[in-house]
Amino acid sequence: MTHLVKAKLIQAKEGRDGGYYLMKSPEDITLFEVYEAMRAEPFPRGFLDVQSKECFAPSTQDALFGLRDEMEGWLIAGLKEKTLADLLP
């Protein structure tokens, strides 16, 4: 939640009536904004690990890095088109 507060997507309120509140309407928060606030790196550690020299030749490593980056591009493009409101019933 701290990442979302720092990104100014939610507000944290302490006390008896405390909790977390959206700082904008769900229609104005894209899933990409949430993704950007929450991620430390594009993919979790170990995902498509192509660093191992025993497993992949350098040319194969380069191709897999390119594929990984392309896949993240697809993900980001899709997240930019959706908002929190799209997830609400």
N, C-alpha and C positions, 0 to 999 in steps of 0.2 A: 504494500500500500504506500510505502514511503516514496517509491519511484513515481507513483501516480500523483502524489501530493506535490513533489518537486516539479513535475511536468505541468502543474496547475490544471490537472484534469479533475481532481477531486479535492475536497476540503475536509480536513479532520477537525472535529469539534470534541473537546473533552467535557466531562461532567455528566450530570444526570441525564440530560437530553442529548448527549454526545453521540457521535457516530461519524460516518463518512457520507459526504454529499457531493453530487456532481456539481462542477463549477459552470457547466454549460448544459444546454438541453441535450438529450441523447442524440437528437438529429444533427447536432453540431460537433459531435466527437466521432472522428473516424476510427476504425479499428487499427489503421496504420499509426495514429497518434498513441494508442494504447501499446501497440507493438514496440514502437520507438522508445516509449517510456520504460518498458519492462525489460528490454533486451540489453545484454551486456556485450554480446557478439551475435553475428547473424544466425549461427546455428549452435545448438548445445555441444559441449565438448564431446569429441568422439564421433560426431555425426560426419559421415563420409570422410573419415580420417585417411588422407592420402599422403601423409608425411612418411610413412614407413617405406624405407628403401628396399626392404626385403620383398615387399608385395608388388610395388609398381615401378616401372621404368620412368625416368624423368618425363618423357613425352606423354605417358599415360597420366602421370601426376598433374601435368599442366592441363590436359583435357578434362580431368575430373574437377580440378579447381574451377575451370571455366563453366562446367556444367553446374556446379554448386552455386556459383555466383548468378548464373542465368535463372536457376530455380528460385533463388531469393528475389530476383527481379519480378518473377511471375507472382510470387507471394505478396510482395509489396504493392504491385499494381492492383491486385484483387482487394487488399485491405484498404486501399485508398478509396475504393468505390463503395465500401460498406460503412455504416455508422452503428453506434450502439443501439439505436432505435430499430435497426434491422434485426437485432437479436431478441427484442422484446416481444412477448406474445400479444 
